[in-house]
Amino acid sequence: MTSEAAVANPLDLTGRVAFVTGGTKGLGRVIAETLLRAGAEVTVCARNEPDRPPQADGRTATFVPCDVNEPESVQTAVDAGARTHDGIDILVNNAGGAPPADSATASARFTSKILGLNLVGPLTVAQAVRPHMVQRGGGVIVNISSVSGRRANPMGVAYGAAKAGLENLTLTLAHEWGPDIRVLALTVGQILTDDNREFYGDQESIDRIAQVLAARRLGDPQEVADVVWFAVSDLARWVTGTSIEVHGGGEGPAYLLASTGDVTGGPHH
């Protein structure tokens, strides 16, 4: 639903209603707060209620409990969010993640849970949200994907496979549900949140990781949230069935780091 304010300012989300999974902490929380600042009404869901829901500019997101691995929980949460704000225009499928696991020994149960959280869950939420978007005349779905789905992902085979699948899911739903519902993904690279600082290690380790990126630094969650803001706005009205890469230019060729020869000139194959 496009408001008069959005006609004057395509980034104004006044009158829009957003539903953000995993929206109580980390990247999801920053996304929720960004959408609040943009004028949208926001519902966030997670398994556990936060001490303080996302807030911005004197406005507060609505919290509903939800386990995206449980279809009944998803349906209840989505319907509650839609009742509170009279519909849903925007879905941000942000919930996801996985701990490291050896591919040779990861159990079938573990693998199933990771695929459920990162691939099946986003589809389940999208299916639950779709009727509410149809009632509002359309909407936009943004799936938070990862560079792990675009390259080898040692110690995370299920997560990488799920994110690769999420990008195909994005393309497929865009064709099935378009044109009224746009569906796109963000392929996110290394960003610093409270949850993943331990994964990257100390500051020296973070600085080394940064050197393999074109931007020579890790990203800030706000930089991803700003792209989400653009993606759900009318400025992106012809953007669907694709993924926007938000990864600081990505990682450079590994052979350049490993080589002891002169790789500054000569033929590159």
VEXTORLO-625537 format. One record per residue: x, y, z of N, C-alpha, C in turn. Coordinates in steps of 0.1 Angstrom, whole numbers, plus 2048, in hexadecimal, padded with zeros to 3 digits. Layout:
N
XYZXYZXYZ;...
//
This chain:
269
8087F480080080080080980C800;8078157F680F8217F580882D7FA;80E83480380784080980B84C801;8048588048078647FD815869800;81986680D82786A811831862808;82E85680583884E7FD8398537EF;82E8597EA82E85E7DD83886A7DC;8378727E784087E7E884E87A7EB;8508707F385D86B7F785D85C7F7;8638557EC8628477EA86883F7F6;8708457FE87683E80A86D83F816;86284781685984882185083B821;85183482C84982882D83C829835;83883683882C83883F820831839;81982A84180D82283C811814838;81D8118388228038358237FB842;8217EE8418227E584D82C7DA84A;8367D98538417D08518417C585C;8457B98578477AD8608557A985F;85D7A986A86B7A586986E799872;87278E86C87578387488378487A;88577F88689278188D89578F88F;88B79789288C7A689288F7AC8A0;8937A38AA8957A98B78A47AB8BB;8AD7A78B28BB7A98B58C37A98A8;8D07AD8A98D97AC89E8D47B4892;8D67AE8868D27B587A8C37B7879;8BB7AD87E8AD7AF87D8A87BA885;8AE7BD8908A97C88998AC7D5892;8B87D688C8BC7E28858B27E5879;8AF7DA8728A57DB8678987E086C;8937DB8778867DF87C8867EE880;8917F288789280088B89380987F;89A80587489B80D86888D80F862;88580486187880585B86F80D864;87080D87186981687A86C824877;87982887587D83587287783A865;87683085C87183484E86283684E;85B83385A84D83585B84482985B;84A81D85984181185983D80D866;83280686782E7FF8738357F1872;83B7ED87D8447E187D8407D7888;83F7CA88383E7BF88C84A7B788B;8507B389785C7AA89785879D89D;85E79389985C78689F86977F8A2;8697778AD87476F8B186F7658BB;87775B8BE8737518C88717578D6;87A7608D987A7668E78787758E7;86F7798F086C7888F087878F8F6;87C79A8EF8877A28F48837AB900;88E7AF90788B7B89138857C590E;88A7C99028857D68FC8837D48ED;8777D68E88757D48D987B7DF8D2;87E7DD8C58847E78BD87C7F48BD;8838008BE87D80D8BF8858178B7;87E8218B288482B8AA87B8378A9;8808438AB87984F8AA86C84F8B2;86C8498BE8618498C685683F8C2;85A8368B985082C8B585681E8B8;84D8148BB8528078C084C7FC8B7;8547F28B484F7E78AD8467DE8B6;83D7D78B08357CD8B783C7C08B7;83D7B98C28437AC8C38397A18C3;83B7968BB83378A8BC83D77E8BC;83A7748C58437698C68417608B9;84C75A8B584B7518A98587498A7;85573C8A48607338A085E730891;86773588986473487A865725876;86A71D87E86B70E87B85D70787D;85470E88384770988783C71087F;83670987582C71086D820716874;81B70F87F81071588781472288E;82172289382672D89A827739890;82C73688482D74087A81F746876;81673E87480874387080274C87B;8047478877FE74F89380575C894;81275D89281A769893816773888;81676E87C81377687080577C871;7FB7748757ED7788767EC783881;7F478188C7F378B8977F9798893;80479888B80A7A48868007AB87D;7FA7A38747F17A986A7E47AF871;7DF7A987C7D47AE8837D87BB88A;7E47BC8907E87C88977E97D488E;7EE7D28827F07DE8797E87DD86C;7DD7D586C7D47D58617DB7D1854;7E37C68557E97C18497F97C0849;7FF7BC83F80D7BB83D8117BF82F;81A7C882D81F7CC82082D7C781D;8357C68288437C38278477B7830;84E7AE82A8547A38328637A3831;86A7A383C8787A183C87B794842;87F78A83B88377D84089177E844;8937818518A17838568A577885F;89C7718668A076686F8A975C868;8B375886F8BC74E8698C974D870;8D274586B8DF7438718E2734874;8EE7318788F272487B900723882;90171B88C90E719892917711889;92571288A92E70A88292B6FB885;92D6F387A92B6E487C9336DD871;93A6D28759426CA86C9396C3862;93B6C58559326BE84B9326AF84C;93D6A985193E69B85293669585D;93369D86792D69787392069E877;91C6A987090F6B08739046A6872;8FB6A587C8F069C87C8E56A0872;8DD69786E8D269A8658C86A386C;8C66A28798BD6AA8818C36B9881;8D06BA8838D66C88838D46CE875;8D76C686A8D66CC85D8C86D085A;8BE6C885E8B06CB85B8AC6D8862;8B16DA86E8AD6E68768B36F386F;8C06F186A8C66FD8638BF700856;8BB6F684F8B46F88428A66FD845;8A06F98508936FE85489370D857;89D71185F89E71F8648A1728858;8AA72484F8AF72D8458A972C838;8A172183589B72082888C71D829;88871283087A70F83187371A839;87971F84487272984C86F735844;87873B83C87474783486974482A;86873882585D73581C850734824;85172E82F84572C83883F73A83C;84874383F84475184383E758837;84575782C84075D81F83275881C;83074B81D82374581A81874B823;81B74D83081275283980F761837;81976883281777783081077A823;81277181980C77480C7FE77880C;7F47718127E67758117E4783817;7EB7878217EA7948267EF79F81D;7FA79C8157FE7A580B7F47A6800;7EF79B7FC7E579B7F17D97A47F5;7D57A38017CA7AC8067CD7BA805;7DA7BE8077DE7CC8067E27D07F8;7E17C77EF7E37CB7E17F27C87DD;7FA7C27E58077BE7E28117C17ED;81E7BF7EB8277C07F58357BD7F0;83F7BC7FA84C7B97F68527B0801;8597A57FC86079C80586F79D803;87779F80E8857A080D88B794815;89278C80F8987808158A7784818;8AB7838258B97858288C1779825;8C977981B8D276E8178E077181B;8EA7698168F776A81B901767810;90D76C81091876880791B75A809;91775481591A74681791373D80D;90874280790173A7FD90773C7EF;9117447ED9177477E09257417DF;92A73B7EA9387367EA93972A7F3;9447237F39467187FC94471D80A;93E71581393C71982194070E82A;94D70C82C95270183594C703843;9496F884A9436F88579356FE857;92F6FF84C92270484B91A70083E;91B6F383B9166EF82E9076F082D;9006EE8388F16EF8388ED6FE837;8F470683E8F171583D8F371A82F;8FF71782990271C81C8F8717812;8F470A8138EA70480A8DD70B80C;8D970E8188CC71481B8CC722815;8D772A8168D77378108D7737801;8DE72D7FB8DD72C7ED8CF7297E8;8C87207F08BA71D7ED8B17297EF;8B47317F98AC73D7FB8AC7477EF;8B87487E98B87507DD8B074B7D1;8AF73E7D08A77387C689873A7C9;8957387D688873A7DB8837487D8;88C7527DA8897607D78857627C8;88D75C7BF88B75E7B187D7577AD;87B74B7B386F7437B086274B7B4;86274F7C18577567C68547637BF;85F76A7BA85D7767B38557747A6;8577687A0850765793842760796;8417587A18337537A582A75D7AA;82F7667B28277707BA82777E7B4;82F7807AA82F78D7A482478F79B;82179B7968297A77998257AF7A6;81A7AB7AC8157B37B781E7B17C4;8247A57C582D7A37D083B7A27CB;8447AC7CF8527AB7CB8597A27D5;86379A7D086B7917D98797937D5;8827977DE8907987DB8987947E8;8A57927E68AE78E7F18B97987F2;8BF7987FE8CB79F8008D6795803;8E17957FB8EC78C7FE8F6793807;8F57908138FD79881D90A792820;91479A821922796825925797833;9327988369367998449337A684B;92A7A68549267B185C9287AF86B;92A7B987292D7B88819207BB889;91C7B08909117B28999157AC8A6;90D7AE8B19117A98BE91279A8BE;90A7938B590A7858B591677F8AE;91B7868A492677F89C93478489F;93578D8A89437928AB94C7878B0;94677E8B894E7728BE9527698B2;9497688A894C75F89D959765895;95977289396477888C971779894;9707788A197C7798A997F7878AE;98C7898B398F7968B89917A08AD;9947AD8B19957B78A79A07B589D;9AB7AE8A19B67AB8979B07A288C;9A87988919A378E88799979687E;99179E8849877A687C98E7AE871;9997B58759A17BD86C9A77B4860;9AB7A88639B079F8599A579B84F;99979885598E79484C98A7A0843;98B7AC8499877B88419907BA835;99D7B68359A67B882B9A37B081E;99A7A581F99779D81498B7A380C;9847AD8139787B480D97C7C0805;9757C37FA9787CE7F29777DB7FA;96E7DC80396C7E880C9767E9817;97D7DE8199887DD8249827E0832;9767DC8339707DD8419637D4841;95F7CF84C9537C884E9477D284E;93C7CD84B9307D684A92A7D9857;9227E38589197E686390B7E2860;9047DD86A8F67D98678ED7E4861;8F07F08658E87FB8608EA7FC851;8F57F984C8F87FA83D8EF7EF836;8ED7E483C8E47DA8368D57DF837;8D27E48438C47E88458C07F383C;8CA7FC8388C780782F8C3801821;8CA7F681D8C67F08108B97EA811;8B57E481C8A87DE81E89D7E981D;8A07F5823897800822895804813;8A080580B89E8087FD8967FD7F6;8997F07F98937E57F28847E47F4;87F7E88008717E880386A7F47FF;8717FF7FA86B80B7F786780B7E8;8608167E485C8177D686781A7CD;87381E7D287F8207CA8838137C3;8808087C98847FB7C48787F47BD;86E7FB7B88627F57B38647EC7A7;86F7ED7A18727E379587D7D9799;87F7D87A688A7CE7AA8837C27B1;8847B77AA87E7AB7AF88479F7A9;8847937AF88A7877AA8997887A9;89F78F7B28AE7907B18B37917BF;8C07927C08C77947CD8D07A07CC;8CF7A97D68D87B47D78E47B07E0;8F07B27DA8FC7AE7E29007B97EB;9007B77F89047C18029107BB80A;91C7BB8049277B480A9347BB80A;9347C88089407D080894A7CC7FC;9447C87F194B7C47E694F7B57E6;94C7AE7F094F7A07F195E79D7F3;9617907F396F78C7F697778B7E9;98378F7EA98C78F7DE9917807DC;99777E7D099C7717CD9A576B7D7;9A275F7DC9AA7597E79B97577E2;9BB7547D59C87517D19D275D7D3;9CC7697D39D57757D49DA7757E3;9D37707EC9D77707FA9E17647FC;9DF7597F59E774D7F79F474D7EF;9F47547E4A007547DBA0C75A7E1;A187547DFA2575A7E2A2C7607D6;A2575F7CBA2B7657BEA277737BC;A2A7787B0A277867ACA197857A6;A0F7897ADA017897A89FC7977A5;A057A17A5A017AE7A2A017B1793;A067A878BA067AA77CA0579D775;A0679D768A067917619F878B75F;9F77807589EA77A7559E3774761;9D67777629CD77176C9C3768765;9C175C76A9B87537649AD74F76E;
//
